[in-house]
């Protein structure tokens, strides 16, 4: 029960980047303003005491059925509230006003409403519950404190509502006849009162096109029910949904429905993507105006950029915390501490898309990696792939093992690490890159250590750092030998059974176990260690020596240094690169080359 | 204030109950037509109506309407002239964002269950005219759609006067 509650609380209440809520606020404000303006020509007709329905509606209207004897005044208020909502001025008051005024106007004359009107009202309701003015608002600019991550429960409620809309739409349709025989859309195309354009008879009367459109609609709506929640499918189903609704909007008289439902998709767009899109827009704007010099930035003197008037622009140069939400070990308190020290923004990355979007954010800002060796590996890999290893990086070790941080002597206390990130100097660091372009930041090892890491990974959630010990014990008693050919700079170091072989840039593995205690990640050399301690007693001895860092003194351990290492598997072998597990199948080989000083990380010392 | 509530366990429990309540009410409101929905809708309405979340999302479902609808008014002037009033339609590119309201109004006006709208609408049409109006007739139209792929000739549009207002 506790685990269920924790999962729920994490989903509904763990603070997140409020950018999607702000985007929804702006979208709802724009739609409400357009909705108000489009009602002006008929305000007296539909809302006035001498219009087509002068009496207040009765039965089924619900609460908030009030007279609107001065319809233009009511719409003027609604318009003002909508503008304030877009700007984020007195956001909470504006959002509540927009919702209530929409409700009052719509309850006054429900006979002119379609689903789009009601959806807009629903969006306004959910926005009124959100901290929608936390960023991208005049309120945020006037506040003295920096923006904070906020609990997303109202956003989640809206996400559920959007899924429910599609779920109920599909559910109702499949219970009908025409959606099953493929004639539904063809019939809808014939409804003259709903036509925005009259389709050619060849299209309108075609059973084939009708069936394609009908089944396509069902498929897209069904895909949206779940696809919006799945990062891998999200963009694809969203694109399909956009196509569906723009198609409907182009041909049928559906009013504000398409715009409102597409606005609701913003609830599912990851914050980094929204920020990236906005920043891209900000970059494009000066070009469109032809004012090349209007963009501000540190022109080589390290000074803070001047403000150019856009609400999001001052944030561009703030440090960006990269947090791997999926890792689970980065706790919120620590993130909050780090953010407070650095006055940073937070980018929570649930997957590669989020990370790419975060890295797309503009500016020469400091990127602060909040996580363990796995997070560090992932981000350095992404930067290597993008050709951006020159970026300014810092590490706040919030992982379970934090081995590379130990090598660099980065303080494991979040506040101290944040101060080092703020005040430290970049230290040039070597990087291992294999022939497939995959990087190793800390250590690559094969054999028992990789199996141990695999076991430990499954236990980390329950045991924390002790998982590495348990994993090592489990691995040590389950299998004892792998057959490898290890070549360093073209010379064979070993060919035969091994317990463990590794290439080290950093010193430790498994949360502080000194695998290559003499390794230096800035010396332009990698350390290679091979253990052939495959017998039961030898394994115990090797394990004990490994804990002490004295394994190099054993006769069954070989060690050397070099710049290029090739490992060929004589038997299928597990590999562990900074916690990333893979398999080298029998007969396969892979080569790692050292790229000296390929990247840098802020530390309190400049290294050796 | 909101942040304090969201951070406290008690606040999270209350907000969770609120979320569950809203989600359950939306589900009950949108159940397929039948006895369970009829039984649950009044209760769900107590939650949804005050906050304006009442809406049936069965759009064009279970089947789209099988006929086009329309309405217009015949206005008989005191001088013997007969004028036609039709709902506004078309215009600049943004007109569809206004026209749909008239489309929905007509869709309801022509139906017997909205008979309460007939007289006020006829009086409103009369007030829009310059000159003295003697009578307003509201006329509803419909035209059956055909099954796509059928080669039948499309049925003609039919019209019926459904309300007459005589003015002194």
Interface residues (C-beta under 8 A of the other chain):
Chain A: X8 X9 X12 X13 X34 X35 X38 X39 X41 X42 X45 X46 X50 X51 X52 X53 X54 X55 X62 X63 X64 X99 X102 X103 X106 X107 X111 X112 X113 X114 X115 X116 X118 X119 X121 X122 X125 X131 X148 X150 X151 X153 X156 X157 X160 X161 X164 X165 X168 X169 X171 X172 X173 X175 X176 X177 X178 X179 X183 X184 X185 X186 X187 X188 X190 X191 X192 X193 X194 X196 X204 X205 X206 X207 X208 X209 X210 X253 X254 X255 X256
Chain B: X2 X3 X6 X7 X12 X15 X16 X19 X22 X23 X26 X27 X30 X32 X45 X48 X49 X50 X51 X52 X53 X54 X55 X56 X57 X58 X59 X60 X61 X62 X63 X64 X65 X66 X67 X68 X69 X70 X88 X94 X96 X97 X98 X99 X100 X101 X102 X103 X104 X105 X106 X107 X108 X109 X114 X116 X117 X120 X121 X124 X127 X143 X145 X146 X147 X148 X149 X150 X154
